[in-house]
């Protein structure tokens, strides 16, 4: 697992070039891009022993955290695509498939947001037993986007604890690897 051949084809090894214009859409997209970059490097090179690691009996494993981030990326993408969230089952996917799907979900959503002038159209909708619940884009920021960033930090912490530290050349500030 340590050598993931498809890294060259995955988004977010580096941040895309920043927009020259600050709009609601470009700022939202940059937030998602920043999440994608963090996730790329937090999940890069994870080994089977890293994926099964959990810091305590009550905590999620790294693999369960990967599943959660994938679910959050799906909520973000569904908002961009105007789709209802109906629950997902990722249990049949390998780690490499989950990682790729998460990164592609984030890139697709960011590209849609980047072109938008009005984020009001990107509501978050959940299907429930009593009907749909709909939330404004604001909830997207403090909900799935912020939560996924939080969990990327957990991935970095978990991998350090399992003996596989994060690539210290990945600069979160610059959005690329340091030379």
N, C-alpha and C positions, 0 to 999 in steps of 0.2 A: 504494500500500500504506500510505502514511503516515496516511491517514484511514480508519480501520477502523470502518465504520458500525455494526457489531454490538457494539461495546464496551458499550453500555448494557445489552445482554441477557446479557453474560458475567459469570460470578462473579468475585469477587476484585478489583474496582476498589478496594474497601475490605474490610478484614477484617470478617467477621460479628461481631456482638456476642459478647463472651466469656460463657461459661457462668458461672453463679453458684456452681456446684459443681465441685470438683476431684475427678475420678475418673480412672481409667486411660483410659477412653474419651474424656472431654472433653479431657484433656491430649494424647492422640494426635491427636485431631481438630484441636486448635489448632496442633500442629506441621504438619499437612498444610495447614491454612488459611494459616499463615505462608508455607509454600512456595508456595501458590497466589497469594498477594498479591505475593510476590517475582517469581514467573514472569510475572504479569500485567504488571507495570511493566518488567521486564527485556525483555519481548518486545513491548511497546507501541510502535507506530510504526516498526517495522523496515522498512527499504527493501530493494530488491533488491540494492543494493551492500553493505548490511550482511549480508544472508543469505549472500552469496558470500564474505565476508571470512574469512580465516584468518590468524593471526599468524605462522605459519611453514609451510614445506612439509610438515612432519610432523603439524601440528595438524589438528583437525576444522574445517570451516567453521562459521559460525554456524548455517546451515541443518542441518548434520549434528548439531550440538549440540541444536538444537530437536527433531530426530528422536529423539535419545537421551533427552531429558527426556520426550518423549511415551511412549517405551517404558517408562521408569521409572514414569510415572503409571499406565500400564496394569498393571504389576506391583502397585502399591499398590492399585488398584481391584480387580484379580482376587483379591487377598487378602481384601478386604472382602466380595467376592461369593462367596468360597469356590470360585474357579475356578482351574484349572491354567493356568500360563503355557506357551504352546506356540510362542512366537515370533510376530512381527508384521511386516507389510509395509505401511509408510506411504508408499511411493514415489509412489502415485497421488494423494495428498492435496496440496492447496495449502498454503502457509504459514498462511493464515487458517483453513483447516479443521484443521490440526494444532494451532494455538494454541487454538482453541475446544475441540477434543476433549481436549487436555491439561487445560484449566481445568475442564471438565465432569467428567472422570475424577477430578480431585482433590476437587472439591466433593461428588461422589457418595460417594467413599470417606470423606471427613471426616464427612459426615452419618450414615453407617452407624456409624463408630467412636464418634461423639458419643453415640449411644444405647446403647452397649455397656457392660456392667459387667465383662465378662471378655474381655480381648484374646487369651487363649490360643486361642480359636477361629479367629483370623485368621492362620493359618499361610501361609507363602509356599511355593508348590509349583511346581516346574519339571518339565516333561516332557522326558525325555532318551531317548536310544537304548537305554539299559539300564534304563529305568523312571523313575518319578518320584522327585525329590529334594524333601524337605519340610523347612522351616525354621521355627522359632518366630517370633513377632511381634518379638522382640528384633532379629532380623536385618532386619526391615522398617525399624526405626529407623536402625541404623547402615549399612544397605544403601541401598535405593532412596530413602528420604526424605532422608537426609543427602547422598547423591550428587546428587540433583536440586537441592538447595539449593546445593551446590558449583557445579554447572553453571549455575545462574542467575547466580552471580557472574561466571562466564566470559562469559555473554551481555552483562552490563553492561560488562565490560572490552573485549570485542570491539567492541561498538557505539561505545564511546568512541574506540577506535583507528580505526574506520572513519568517524569524523566525525559521529556521531549520538548524543550523550550521553543518558544515562538522565534521566528527569524528576526533577530535584532536589527537587521538591515532594513526592515520594512518601516518606513517613516510615515506615520499617520498624518503628520503635519504637511508633508510634501506630496503624499500620495504616490510614492514610488519607492523602490529600493535604493538605499544609500550605496554609493560606490565604495 
